Amino acid sequence: MRCHRCGGRMISERYYEVNDVLPGWHCVMCGEILDPVILLHRLSQNADLKIPEEKEEIINLLQKYLQNDSKKLAEVKA
């Protein structure tokens, strides 16, 4: 995956909450961190967005967000 900020490489990481472990991504170039909590906060400005409750749905939403931003970044650089 590519970072939506700088286009650098995103690596997967685990982030620990009190009672859970969440998947996330960390950019090795600029340090951008993206996990389900950050994603939901960024997407919360869209009033029509239904916030998923299941962990798998959140992960799928996160992956779609990253893939869409990578495509937009490639279009801008082209």
Beta strands, then each sheet from edge to edge (+ up, - down):
strand 1: 10-16
strand 2: 21-27
strand 3: 33-34
sheet 1: 1+ 2- 3+
end
